[in-house]
Each structure stands twice: as structure tokens, then as C-alpha cells.
Amino acid sequence: MDLKVLRYFLAVVQKESITAAAEYLYLTQPTLSRQLSALEDELGVTLFMRGNRKITLTEEGRRLRKRAEEILDLVTKTESEFLAPAEQLRGDIHIGSGETRAMSDIVQIIQQVRVDYPDIHVHIHSGDANDILDSLTKGLVDFAVLIGPEDLSEYEFLRLKKKNQWGLLMRKDSPYAAKTVITQQDMLLMPLIFPRQHNTENKISQWMGPHYRQLNIISTYNLIFNAALMVEHDLGYALCLDGLVSTVDESIFCYKPLQPRLDIDVYVVWKKHNPLSKVSELFANQLKLQLL
């Protein structure tokens, strides 16, 4: 499979038109059409549904789009690592992270590295734990910030200094807003919006004990912004970590911690026995210096 053809394919996806993509790529339309047809023949699938005004992706086309983006991102990342001048420490560091205020520990280290090495650039990739680990496995990110992972045996890891605490995000006009903490009995009476992560489910299941199955979980989410919208529209109460949503005076939200208190550790991890680029090795050393 030719990388050039994958770039052509993504250009057509972006422009939603072979004509527009051909102009963008400085190709003739017949040339681009032949390249796309050859790609479909090579893969044995139909990638596009061709309409009068625009083309849309088939299910196979959507799968290829995801893979093509990952492949080309990895190619760009690899090129940047090897093309950096040997005498000058420069390049890119890619960090995947879930939503956690403990990320501030990482940001402080990024700031220190950037002061000494201004030609190092850092890229943050946000997502849930599954997305971040998938990107780490594929080499799309160099480091991952994980909230309470269950198994770290395959990784080098360091625990961040800041812990997170579980609680509920709610409206300030909620009948529970006057409470200082939220108990297990309180949660049994609430419509709940839960993070869509296996390790979170395990932690809350252990915390709730035999009453876990009685919880009324009406919805799940992977990013807190969308969960906050549901809370704003009074759909329920979002289980989340502290410090992720503003609860200052003008905010409609308030946050109440769970009681008994439920804390969770946050780790920065990278793959064992995996050769790091020079800039990633520098960053790993800074992590060890600051966090050990």
C-alpha cells in the first residue's frame, strides 16, 4: 500500500469531492480516480459511495480513514525523530492523557523542558483510557497519563504527586447541593451518569459493595464536557474526578465528594524495552527526576 495513495484518499475524504481533491493535490481528475480505483482493487472493498455533488465513505472507507490517519501520523512522527539534527536536541513529544487535574504535574515538567530546549515541541492527545492505551501501543504517543490503571506490568511507570478524588457533579439548585458529601445511600436515589471505563466501574463496584447493582445509571460518557451538558439539562448526576469542571460563583455547577472518601492515583507510563527518541528519553529522565 503506497503512502502517497493514502494521502490522496484522505484528501478526497476531506474535500468530499474527487474534483476538489484533484485540484488540491495538483492532479488531473482521471489520474486521481485511477489511483482510488486501484486502492479499492488492492483492498477488495468499495471505499466511497459516489453521489452527484459529493462522495461519502462506506463502512470500509471509514475503517480505512482511521487506519490511514494513524499510519501517516506515525510516519510523520518517525520522520521528525530521525531528521532532527544530531548536534541540536529538537523534536516532538506526544503525550496521551485522560481528564485529570494531576496532569498539572506533567505540564510543569513540560514547562521546565521547554525553557532549556525551546526546539522541543509537545503534543497532547486527549481521550479515555482505552483510546490512550491504544495510541501508546501503536506508537502514536510516547507517554500516557492514566487514571488508576489496573495493570502496569507492561509499562515503565511513575505515580504523579497529585491524587484525584471521586465525587458527583450536580446543579447548584439540586436537592443534594446543600450536602457536604454524597453517601452510598444518596447515590441509590439518583439518576447517575458514569464514566465509560472498566477500571472505574470496578472501583465504584468495590466502593458500593453489594448495592452497586441497585444504582440507576442512566447514561455513560468518556469526556466530562458532554457529561456536564447532561447535568446542566438536569438529566442526572455525573460521577467524575474533582477539579475538572468550574464550580466558581457564576457557574451553575457544584461538586460533592463521595463519603467514604474514594481517592485514585494517576500514573504516567511508557512502554517497557521500547527505544525512545532522544527527546522522549530526555523527558523520561525529567519525569524520574521530578517524580521519584
Phi and psi restraints in degrees (value plus and minus 20) as a CYANA .aco file:
   2 ASP   PHI    -103.6   -63.6
   2 ASP   PSI     110.3   150.3
   3 LEU   PHI     -81.2   -41.2
   3 LEU   PSI     -55.0   -15.0
   4 LYS   PHI     -81.2   -41.2
   4 LYS   PSI     -60.2   -20.2
   5 VAL   PHI     -89.2   -49.2
   5 VAL   PSI     -55.5   -15.5
   6 LEU   PHI     -82.1   -42.1
   6 LEU   PSI     -58.2   -18.2
   7 ARG   PHI     -86.2   -46.2
   7 ARG   PSI     -59.7   -19.7
   8 TYR   PHI     -79.9   -39.9
   8 TYR   PSI     -65.7   -25.7
   9 PHE   PHI     -77.9   -37.9
   9 PHE   PSI     -65.8   -25.8
  10 LEU   PHI     -88.4   -48.4
  10 LEU   PSI     -51.1   -11.1
  11 ALA   PHI     -85.5   -45.5
  11 ALA   PSI     -60.6   -20.6
  12 VAL   PHI     -85.2   -45.2
  12 VAL   PSI     -60.5   -20.5
  13 VAL   PHI     -79.9   -39.9
  13 VAL   PSI     -64.3   -24.3
  14 GLN   PHI     -86.8   -46.8
  14 GLN   PSI     -63.2   -23.2
  15 LYS   PHI    -104.3   -64.3
  15 LYS   PSI     -37.4     2.6
  16 GLU   PHI      38.8    78.8
  16 GLU   PSI       4.6    44.6
  17 SER   PHI    -180.4  -140.4
  17 SER   PSI     111.5   151.5
  18 ILE   PHI     -88.0   -48.0
  18 ILE   PSI     -58.1   -18.1
  19 THR   PHI     -81.4   -41.4
  19 THR   PSI     -69.4   -29.4
  20 ALA   PHI     -85.1   -45.1
  20 ALA   PSI     -59.0   -19.0
  21 ALA   PHI     -87.2   -47.2
  21 ALA   PSI     -58.6   -18.6
  22 ALA   PHI     -81.9   -41.9
  22 ALA   PSI     -61.7   -21.7
  23 GLU   PHI     -83.5   -43.5
  23 GLU   PSI     -62.4   -22.4
  24 TYR   PHI     -83.6   -43.6
  24 TYR   PSI     -57.2   -17.2
  25 LEU   PHI    -110.6   -70.6
  25 LEU   PSI     -21.0    19.0
  26 TYR   PHI      39.5    79.5
  26 TYR   PSI      23.6    63.6
  27 LEU   PHI    -139.8   -99.8
  27 LEU   PSI     140.8   180.8
  28 THR   PHI     -99.5   -59.5
  28 THR   PSI     133.8   173.8
  29 GLN   PHI     -81.6   -41.6
  29 GLN   PSI     -64.1   -24.1
  30 PRO   PHI     -79.5   -39.5
  30 PRO   PSI     -58.6   -18.6
  31 THR   PHI     -82.5   -42.5
  31 THR   PSI     -66.3   -26.3
  32 LEU   PHI     -85.6   -45.6
  32 LEU   PSI     -59.9   -19.9
  33 SER   PHI     -82.4   -42.4
  33 SER   PSI     -60.0   -20.0
  34 ARG   PHI     -85.1   -45.1
  34 ARG   PSI     -59.9   -19.9
  35 GLN   PHI     -82.8   -42.8
  35 GLN   PSI     -62.6   -22.6
  36 LEU   PHI     -88.4   -48.4
  36 LEU   PSI     -60.5   -20.5
  37 SER   PHI     -83.5   -43.5
  37 SER   PSI     -60.2   -20.2
  38 ALA   PHI     -84.2   -44.2
  38 ALA   PSI     -56.5   -16.5
  39 LEU   PHI     -85.4   -45.4
  39 LEU   PSI     -62.6   -22.6
  40 GLU   PHI     -84.1   -44.1
  40 GLU   PSI     -59.8   -19.8
  41 ASP   PHI     -85.0   -45.0
  41 ASP   PSI     -61.1   -21.1
  42 GLU   PHI     -81.8   -41.8
  42 GLU   PSI     -61.3   -21.3
  43 LEU   PHI    -107.3   -67.3
  43 LEU   PSI     -36.9     3.1
  44 GLY   PHI      52.2    92.2
  44 GLY   PSI       9.8    49.8
  45 VAL   PHI    -158.9  -118.9
  45 VAL   PSI     144.6   184.6
  46 THR   PHI    -117.7   -77.7
  46 THR   PSI     104.6   144.6
  47 LEU   PHI    -115.6   -75.6
  47 LEU   PSI     -47.7    -7.7
  48 PHE   PHI    -147.4  -107.4
  48 PHE   PSI     128.1   168.1
  49 MET   PHI    -125.6   -85.6
  49 MET   PSI      95.5   135.5
  50 ARG   PHI    -113.3   -73.3
  50 ARG   PSI      97.9   137.9
  51 GLY   PHI    -125.3   -85.3
  51 GLY   PSI    -195.4  -155.4
  52 ASN   PHI     -88.9   -48.9
  52 ASN   PSI     -60.5   -20.5
  53 ARG   PHI    -127.4   -87.4
  53 ARG   PSI     -52.5   -12.5
  54 LYS   PHI    -169.8  -129.8
  54 LYS   PSI     143.1   183.1
  55 ILE   PHI    -126.8   -86.8
  55 ILE   PSI     131.0   171.0
  56 THR   PHI    -147.2  -107.2
  56 THR   PSI     137.5   177.5
  57 LEU   PHI    -103.4   -63.4
  57 LEU   PSI     122.8   162.8
  58 THR   PHI     -98.7   -58.7
  58 THR   PSI     157.0   197.0
  59 GLU   PHI     -80.3   -40.3
  59 GLU   PSI     -61.2   -21.2
  60 GLU   PHI     -85.3   -45.3
  60 GLU   PSI     -55.4   -15.4
  61 GLY   PHI     -85.1   -45.1
  61 GLY   PSI     -58.5   -18.5
  62 ARG   PHI     -86.9   -46.9
  62 ARG   PSI     -57.2   -17.2
  63 ARG   PHI     -84.3   -44.3
  63 ARG   PSI     -63.0   -23.0
  64 LEU   PHI     -86.7   -46.7
  64 LEU   PSI     -56.1   -16.1
  65 ARG   PHI     -77.7   -37.7
  65 ARG   PSI     -66.8   -26.8
  66 LYS   PHI     -81.6   -41.6
  66 LYS   PSI     -66.2   -26.2
  67 ARG   PHI     -86.8   -46.8
  67 ARG   PSI     -60.0   -20.0
  68 ALA   PHI     -84.0   -44.0
  68 ALA   PSI     -62.0   -22.0
  69 GLU   PHI     -82.5   -42.5
  69 GLU   PSI     -61.5   -21.5
  70 GLU   PHI     -85.1   -45.1
  70 GLU   PSI     -63.9   -23.9
  71 ILE   PHI     -82.4   -42.4
  71 ILE   PSI     -67.0   -27.0
  72 LEU   PHI     -91.1   -51.1
  72 LEU   PSI     -53.4   -13.4
  73 ASP   PHI     -82.8   -42.8
  73 ASP   PSI     -61.8   -21.8
  74 LEU   PHI     -87.9   -47.9
  74 LEU   PSI     -57.9   -17.9
  75 VAL   PHI     -81.8   -41.8
  75 VAL   PSI     -66.3   -26.3
  76 THR   PHI     -81.9   -41.9
  76 THR   PSI     -62.5   -22.5
  77 LYS   PHI     -82.7   -42.7
  77 LYS   PSI     -63.5   -23.5
  78 THR   PHI     -86.0   -46.0
  78 THR   PSI     -63.1   -23.1
  79 GLU   PHI     -81.0   -41.0
  79 GLU   PSI     -62.0   -22.0
  80 SER   PHI     -85.1   -45.1
  80 SER   PSI     -52.3   -12.3
  81 GLU   PHI     -89.1   -49.1
  81 GLU   PSI     -61.8   -21.8
  82 PHE   PHI    -108.6   -68.6
  82 PHE   PSI     -40.2    -0.2
  83 LEU   PHI    -110.8   -70.8
  83 LEU   PSI     -25.6    14.4
  84 ALA   PHI     -85.6   -45.6
  84 ALA   PSI     115.5   155.5
  85 PRO   PHI     -77.7   -37.7
  85 PRO   PSI     116.9   156.9
  86 ALA   PHI     -83.3   -43.3
  86 ALA   PSI     -52.4   -12.4
  87 GLU   PHI    -103.9   -63.9
  87 GLU   PSI     -26.1    13.9
  88 GLN   PHI    -149.5  -109.5
  88 GLN   PSI     105.4   145.4
  89 LEU   PHI    -100.8   -60.8
  89 LEU   PSI      85.0   125.0
  90 ARG   PHI    -169.7  -129.7
  90 ARG   PSI     139.0   179.0
  91 GLY   PHI     129.0   169.0
  91 GLY   PSI    -183.5  -143.5
  92 ASP   PHI    -142.8  -102.8
  92 ASP   PSI     122.1   162.1
  93 ILE   PHI    -139.2   -99.2
  93 ILE   PSI     108.9   148.9
  94 HIS   PHI    -131.7   -91.7
  94 HIS   PSI     104.5   144.5
  95 ILE   PHI    -144.1  -104.1
  95 ILE   PSI     104.4   144.4
  96 GLY   PHI    -117.0   -77.0
  96 GLY   PSI     120.1   160.1
  97 SER   PHI    -170.0  -130.0
  97 SER   PSI     122.8   162.8
  98 GLY   PHI    -100.1   -60.1
  98 GLY   PSI    -196.4  -156.4
  99 GLU   PHI    -107.5   -67.5
  99 GLU   PSI      91.1   131.1
 100 THR   PHI    -178.7  -138.7
 100 THR   PSI     119.8   159.8
 101 ARG   PHI     -91.7   -51.7
 101 ARG   PSI     -36.0     4.0
 102 ALA   PHI     -84.2   -44.2
 102 ALA   PSI     -35.6     4.4
 103 MET   PHI     -79.1   -39.1
 103 MET   PSI     -39.4     0.6
 104 SER   PHI     -82.2   -42.2
 104 SER   PSI     -49.0    -9.0
 105 ASP   PHI     -81.7   -41.7
 105 ASP   PSI     -61.9   -21.9
 106 ILE   PHI     -88.3   -48.3
 106 ILE   PSI     -60.8   -20.8
 107 VAL   PHI     -82.1   -42.1
 107 VAL   PSI     -58.4   -18.4
 108 GLN   PHI     -83.2   -43.2
 108 GLN   PSI     -58.2   -18.2
 109 ILE   PHI     -90.6   -50.6
 109 ILE   PSI     -58.6   -18.6
 110 ILE   PHI     -77.6   -37.6
 110 ILE   PSI     -64.1   -24.1
 111 GLN   PHI     -80.1   -40.1
 111 GLN   PSI     -63.8   -23.8
 112 GLN   PHI     -84.1   -44.1
 112 GLN   PSI     -62.2   -22.2
 113 VAL   PHI     -84.6   -44.6
 113 VAL   PSI     -61.5   -21.5
 114 ARG   PHI     -86.8   -46.8
 114 ARG   PSI     -50.0   -10.0
 115 VAL   PHI     -84.4   -44.4
 115 VAL   PSI     -63.9   -23.9
 116 ASP   PHI    -102.2   -62.2
 116 ASP   PSI     -48.3    -8.3
 117 TYR   PHI    -154.7  -114.7
 117 TYR   PSI      58.7    98.7
 118 PRO   PHI     -85.4   -45.4
 118 PRO   PSI     -33.4     6.6
 119 ASP   PHI    -111.3   -71.3
 119 ASP   PSI     -14.0    26.0
 120 ILE   PHI    -112.3   -72.3
 120 ILE   PSI     109.4   149.4
 121 HIS   PHI    -136.7   -96.7
 121 HIS   PSI     117.6   157.6
 122 VAL   PHI    -133.7   -93.7
 122 VAL   PSI     114.1   154.1
 123 HIS   PHI    -140.8  -100.8
 123 HIS   PSI     104.4   144.4
 124 ILE   PHI    -120.5   -80.5
 124 ILE   PSI     107.9   147.9
 125 HIS   PHI    -133.9   -93.9
 125 HIS   PSI      96.2   136.2
 126 SER   PHI    -116.5   -76.5
 126 SER   PSI     127.5   167.5
 127 GLY   PHI     154.3   194.3
 127 GLY   PSI    -197.3  -157.3
 128 ASP   PHI    -104.9   -64.9
 128 ASP   PSI     155.7   195.7
 129 ALA   PHI     -79.0   -39.0
 129 ALA   PSI     -60.0   -20.0
 130 ASN   PHI     -83.3   -43.3
 130 ASN   PSI     -64.7   -24.7
 131 ASP   PHI     -82.9   -42.9
 131 ASP   PSI     -63.7   -23.7
 132 ILE   PHI     -87.0   -47.0
 132 ILE   PSI     -63.9   -23.9
 133 LEU   PHI     -85.9   -45.9
 133 LEU   PSI     -56.4   -16.4
 134 ASP   PHI     -82.5   -42.5
 134 ASP   PSI     -62.9   -22.9
 135 SER   PHI     -86.4   -46.4
 135 SER   PSI     -57.3   -17.3
 136 LEU   PHI     -85.7   -45.7
 136 LEU   PSI     -62.7   -22.7
 137 THR   PHI     -82.2   -42.2
 137 THR   PSI     -58.8   -18.8
 138 LYS   PHI    -102.8   -62.8
 138 LYS   PSI     -24.9    15.1
 139 GLY   PHI      62.5   102.5
 139 GLY   PSI      -7.7    32.3
 140 LEU   PHI     -98.6   -58.6
 140 LEU   PSI     -43.8    -3.8
 141 VAL   PHI    -146.7  -106.7
 141 VAL   PSI     133.8   173.8
 142 ASP   PHI    -110.9   -70.9
 142 ASP   PSI     -53.3   -13.3
 143 PHE   PHI    -154.6  -114.6
 143 PHE   PSI     132.4   172.4
 144 ALA   PHI    -151.6  -111.6
 144 ALA   PSI     116.6   156.6
 145 VAL   PHI    -122.8   -82.8
 145 VAL   PSI      94.9   134.9
 146 LEU   PHI    -138.5   -98.5
 146 LEU   PSI     119.3   159.3
 147 ILE   PHI    -116.0   -76.0
 147 ILE   PSI      92.6   132.6
 148 GLY   PHI      33.6    73.6
 148 GLY   PSI      29.3    69.3
 149 PRO   PHI     -84.0   -44.0
 149 PRO   PSI     129.7   169.7
 150 GLU   PHI    -107.6   -67.6
 150 GLU   PSI     -48.3    -8.3
 151 ASP   PHI    -158.5  -118.5
 151 ASP   PSI      96.0   136.0
 152 LEU   PHI    -133.5   -93.5
 152 LEU   PSI      -4.2    35.8
 153 SER   PHI     -84.9   -44.9
 153 SER   PSI     -44.3    -4.3
 154 GLU   PHI    -111.8   -71.8
 154 GLU   PSI     -16.5    23.5
 155 TYR   PHI    -149.8  -109.8
 155 TYR   PSI     133.5   173.5
 156 GLU   PHI     -97.9   -57.9
 156 GLU   PSI     121.2   161.2
 157 PHE   PHI    -172.8  -132.8
 157 PHE   PSI     135.9   175.9
 158 LEU   PHI    -158.1  -118.1
 158 LEU   PSI     122.4   162.4
 159 ARG   PHI    -108.3   -68.3
 159 ARG   PSI     112.8   152.8
 160 LEU   PHI     -93.8   -53.8
 160 LEU   PSI     138.6   178.6
 161 LYS   PHI     -92.0   -52.0
 161 LYS   PSI     -57.3   -17.3
 162 LYS   PHI    -103.9   -63.9
 162 LYS   PSI     110.0   150.0
 163 LYS   PHI    -109.8   -69.8
 163 LYS   PSI     141.2   181.2
 164 ASN   PHI    -133.2   -93.2
 164 ASN   PSI     135.9   175.9
 165 GLN   PHI    -144.8  -104.8
 165 GLN   PSI     115.2   155.2
 166 TRP   PHI    -100.7   -60.7
 166 TRP   PSI     124.3   164.3
 167 GLY   PHI    -185.0  -145.0
 167 GLY   PSI    -189.2  -149.2
 168 LEU   PHI    -138.2   -98.2
 168 LEU   PSI     113.9   153.9
 169 LEU   PHI    -110.8   -70.8
 169 LEU   PSI     110.5   150.5
 170 MET   PHI    -166.5  -126.5
 170 MET   PSI     149.3   189.3
 171 ARG   PHI     -96.2   -56.2
 171 ARG   PSI     131.2   171.2
 172 LYS   PHI     -90.5   -50.5
 172 LYS   PSI     -36.3     3.7
 173 ASP   PHI    -115.4   -75.4
 173 ASP   PSI      -8.9    31.1
 174 SER   PHI     -88.4   -48.4
 174 SER   PSI     128.3   168.3
 175 PRO   PHI     -84.1   -44.1
 175 PRO   PSI     -35.4     4.6
 176 TYR   PHI    -117.1   -77.1
 176 TYR   PSI     -22.2    17.8
 177 ALA   PHI     -86.6   -46.6
 177 ALA   PSI     -43.7    -3.7
 178 ALA   PHI     -99.3   -59.3
 178 ALA   PSI     -32.3     7.7
 179 LYS   PHI     -97.3   -57.3
 179 LYS   PSI     130.5   170.5
 180 THR   PHI    -101.0   -61.0
 180 THR   PSI     -58.7   -18.7
 181 VAL   PHI    -156.7  -116.7
 181 VAL   PSI     144.5   184.5
 182 ILE   PHI    -132.0   -92.0
 182 ILE   PSI     105.2   145.2
 183 THR   PHI    -114.7   -74.7
 183 THR   PSI     152.8   192.8
 184 GLN   PHI     -82.6   -42.6
 184 GLN   PSI     -58.8   -18.8
 185 GLN   PHI     -85.5   -45.5
 185 GLN   PSI     -58.3   -18.3
 186 ASP   PHI     -78.6   -38.6
 186 ASP   PSI     -65.5   -25.5
 187 MET   PHI     -85.2   -45.2
 187 MET   PSI     -48.0    -8.0
 188 LEU   PHI     -86.2   -46.2
 188 LEU   PSI     -38.7     1.3
 189 LEU   PHI    -119.5   -79.5
 189 LEU   PSI     -18.8    21.2
 190 MET   PHI    -128.5   -88.5
 190 MET   PSI     127.5   167.5
 191 PRO   PHI     -97.8   -57.8
 191 PRO   PSI     102.5   142.5
 192 LEU   PHI    -132.7   -92.7
 192 LEU   PSI     126.3   166.3
 193 ILE   PHI    -138.3   -98.3
 193 ILE   PSI      93.9   133.9
 194 PHE   PHI    -129.3   -89.3
 194 PHE   PSI     128.8   168.8
 195 PRO   PHI     -82.8   -42.8
 195 PRO   PSI     123.5   163.5
 196 ARG   PHI    -112.8   -72.8
 196 ARG   PSI      49.0    89.0
 197 GLN   PHI    -160.5  -120.5
 197 GLN   PSI     115.3   155.3
 198 HIS   PHI     -83.9   -43.9
 198 HIS   PSI     -62.7   -22.7
 199 ASN   PHI     -87.7   -47.7
 199 ASN   PSI     -50.8   -10.8
 200 THR   PHI     -86.8   -46.8
 200 THR   PSI     -63.6   -23.6
 201 GLU   PHI     -77.7   -37.7
 201 GLU   PSI     -62.1   -22.1
 202 ASN   PHI     -84.5   -44.5
 202 ASN   PSI     -62.8   -22.8
 203 LYS   PHI     -83.3   -43.3
 203 LYS   PSI     -66.1   -26.1
 204 ILE   PHI     -89.8   -49.8
 204 ILE   PSI     -54.3   -14.3
 205 SER   PHI     -81.8   -41.8
 205 SER   PSI     -63.9   -23.9
 206 GLN   PHI     -84.5   -44.5
 206 GLN   PSI     -59.6   -19.6
 207 TRP   PHI     -87.4   -47.4
 207 TRP   PSI     -61.2   -21.2
 208 MET   PHI     -99.2   -59.2
 208 MET   PSI     -45.5    -5.5
 209 GLY   PHI      49.3    89.3
 209 GLY   PSI    -163.0  -123.0
 210 PRO   PHI     -86.5   -46.5
 210 PRO   PSI     -32.5     7.5
 211 HIS   PHI    -106.0   -66.0
 211 HIS   PSI     -22.3    17.7
 212 TYR   PHI     -76.9   -36.9
 212 TYR   PSI     -62.8   -22.8
 213 ARG   PHI     -87.8   -47.8
 213 ARG   PSI     -32.3     7.7
 214 GLN   PHI    -107.2   -67.2
 214 GLN   PSI     -27.8    12.2
 215 LEU   PHI     -85.3   -45.3
 215 LEU   PSI     123.8   163.8
 216 ASN   PHI    -118.6   -78.6
 216 ASN   PSI      63.0   103.0
 217 ILE   PHI    -108.6   -68.6
 217 ILE   PSI      85.9   125.9
 218 ILE   PHI    -110.2   -70.2
 218 ILE   PSI     -38.5     1.5
 219 SER   PHI    -180.2  -140.2
 219 SER   PSI     138.8   178.8
 220 THR   PHI    -147.1  -107.1
 220 THR   PSI     143.6   183.6
 221 TYR   PHI    -170.2  -130.2
 221 TYR   PSI     143.3   183.3
 222 ASN   PHI    -139.5   -99.5
 222 ASN   PSI     -34.6     5.4
 223 LEU   PHI    -150.1  -110.1
 223 LEU   PSI     115.8   155.8
 224 ILE   PHI     -87.0   -47.0
 224 ILE   PSI     -45.8    -5.8
 225 PHE   PHI     -77.8   -37.8
 225 PHE   PSI     -65.0   -25.0
 226 ASN   PHI     -89.1   -49.1
 226 ASN   PSI     -56.6   -16.6
 227 ALA   PHI     -84.0   -44.0
 227 ALA   PSI     -59.2   -19.2
 228 ALA   PHI     -83.6   -43.6
 228 ALA   PSI     -54.3   -14.3
 229 LEU   PHI     -83.4   -43.4
 229 LEU   PSI     -59.4   -19.4
 230 MET   PHI     -87.3   -47.3
 230 MET   PSI     -58.8   -18.8
 231 VAL   PHI     -84.4   -44.4
 231 VAL   PSI     -62.4   -22.4
 232 GLU   PHI     -77.6   -37.6
 232 GLU   PSI     -57.3   -17.3
 233 HIS   PHI    -108.6   -68.6
 233 HIS   PSI      -5.1    34.9
 234 ASP   PHI      43.5    83.5
 234 ASP   PSI      14.7    54.7
 235 LEU   PHI    -103.0   -63.0
 235 LEU   PSI     -45.7    -5.7
 236 GLY   PHI     152.3   192.3
 236 GLY   PSI    -182.7  -142.7
 237 TYR   PHI    -138.0   -98.0
 237 TYR   PSI     108.0   148.0
 238 ALA   PHI    -116.6   -76.6
 238 ALA   PSI     101.6   141.6
 239 LEU   PHI     -93.7   -53.7
 239 LEU   PSI     104.7   144.7
 240 CYS   PHI    -177.6  -137.6
 240 CYS   PSI     153.4   193.4
 241 LEU   PHI    -105.3   -65.3
 241 LEU   PSI     135.0   175.0
 242 ASP   PHI     -90.7   -50.7
 242 ASP   PSI     131.6   171.6
 243 GLY   PHI      61.0   101.0
 243 GLY   PSI     -11.8    28.2
 244 LEU   PHI    -113.0   -73.0
 244 LEU   PSI     -44.4    -4.4
 245 VAL   PHI    -144.2  -104.2
 245 VAL   PSI     114.9   154.9
 246 SER   PHI     -84.7   -44.7
 246 SER   PSI     112.7   152.7
 247 THR   PHI    -145.2  -105.2
 247 THR   PSI       6.3    46.3
 248 VAL   PHI     -87.3   -47.3
 248 VAL   PSI     156.1   196.1
 249 ASP   PHI     -72.0   -32.0
 249 ASP   PSI     -62.8   -22.8
 250 GLU   PHI    -101.1   -61.1
 250 GLU   PSI     -28.2    11.8
 251 SER   PHI     -94.9   -54.9
 251 SER   PSI     130.1   170.1
 252 ILE   PHI    -105.9   -65.9
 252 ILE   PSI     -24.7    15.3
 253 PHE   PHI    -121.4   -81.4
 253 PHE   PSI     134.3   174.3
 254 CYS   PHI    -157.7  -117.7
 254 CYS   PSI     141.2   181.2
 255 TYR   PHI    -145.6  -105.6
 255 TYR   PSI     111.9   151.9
 256 LYS   PHI    -145.5  -105.5
 256 LYS   PSI     103.0   143.0
 257 PRO   PHI     -91.4   -51.4
 257 PRO   PSI     136.9   176.9
 258 LEU   PHI     -97.7   -57.7
 258 LEU   PSI     130.2   170.2
 259 GLN   PHI    -155.0  -115.0
 259 GLN   PSI      99.3   139.3
 260 PRO   PHI     -83.2   -43.2
 260 PRO   PSI     128.9   168.9
 261 ARG   PHI     -79.7   -39.7
 261 ARG   PSI     118.5   158.5
 262 LEU   PHI    -147.5  -107.5
 262 LEU   PSI      79.9   119.9
 263 ASP   PHI    -115.2   -75.2
 263 ASP   PSI     141.7   181.7
 264 ILE   PHI    -166.0  -126.0
 264 ILE   PSI     119.2   159.2
 265 ASP   PHI    -105.2   -65.2
 265 ASP   PSI     134.9   174.9
 266 VAL   PHI    -143.9  -103.9
 266 VAL   PSI     117.1   157.1
 267 TYR   PHI    -144.8  -104.8
 267 TYR   PSI     128.4   168.4
 268 VAL   PHI    -125.3   -85.3
 268 VAL   PSI     110.8   150.8
 269 VAL   PHI    -150.8  -110.8
 269 VAL   PSI     136.1   176.1
 270 TRP   PHI    -168.8  -128.8
 270 TRP   PSI     142.4   182.4
 271 LYS   PHI     -90.0   -50.0
 271 LYS   PSI     118.7   158.7
 272 LYS   PHI     -90.0   -50.0
 272 LYS   PSI     128.7   168.7
 273 HIS   PHI      33.5    73.5
 273 HIS   PSI      10.9    50.9
 274 ASN   PHI    -133.8   -93.8
 274 ASN   PSI      99.7   139.7
 275 PRO   PHI     -82.7   -42.7
 275 PRO   PSI     108.6   148.6
 276 LEU   PHI    -115.5   -75.5
 276 LEU   PSI     132.5   172.5
 277 SER   PHI     -86.2   -46.2
 277 SER   PSI     146.3   186.3
 278 LYS   PHI     -78.9   -38.9
 278 LYS   PSI     -61.8   -21.8
 279 VAL   PHI     -93.0   -53.0
 279 VAL   PSI     -54.5   -14.5
 280 SER   PHI     -89.3   -49.3
 280 SER   PSI     -56.7   -16.7
 281 GLU   PHI     -84.6   -44.6
 281 GLU   PSI     -60.6   -20.6
 282 LEU   PHI     -79.6   -39.6
 282 LEU   PSI     -64.9   -24.9
 283 PHE   PHI     -85.3   -45.3
 283 PHE   PSI     -60.8   -20.8
 284 ALA   PHI     -80.9   -40.9
 284 ALA   PSI     -60.2   -20.2
 285 ASN   PHI     -85.4   -45.4
 285 ASN   PSI     -57.5   -17.5
 286 GLN   PHI     -86.7   -46.7
 286 GLN   PSI     -58.3   -18.3
 287 LEU   PHI     -80.2   -40.2
 287 LEU   PSI     -64.9   -24.9
 288 LYS   PHI     -84.6   -44.6
 288 LYS   PSI     -60.5   -20.5
 289 LEU   PHI     -83.4   -43.4
 289 LEU   PSI     -59.2   -19.2
 290 GLN   PHI    -108.4   -68.4
 290 GLN   PSI     -46.5    -6.5
 291 LEU   PHI    -128.5   -88.5
 291 LEU   PSI     -39.2     0.8
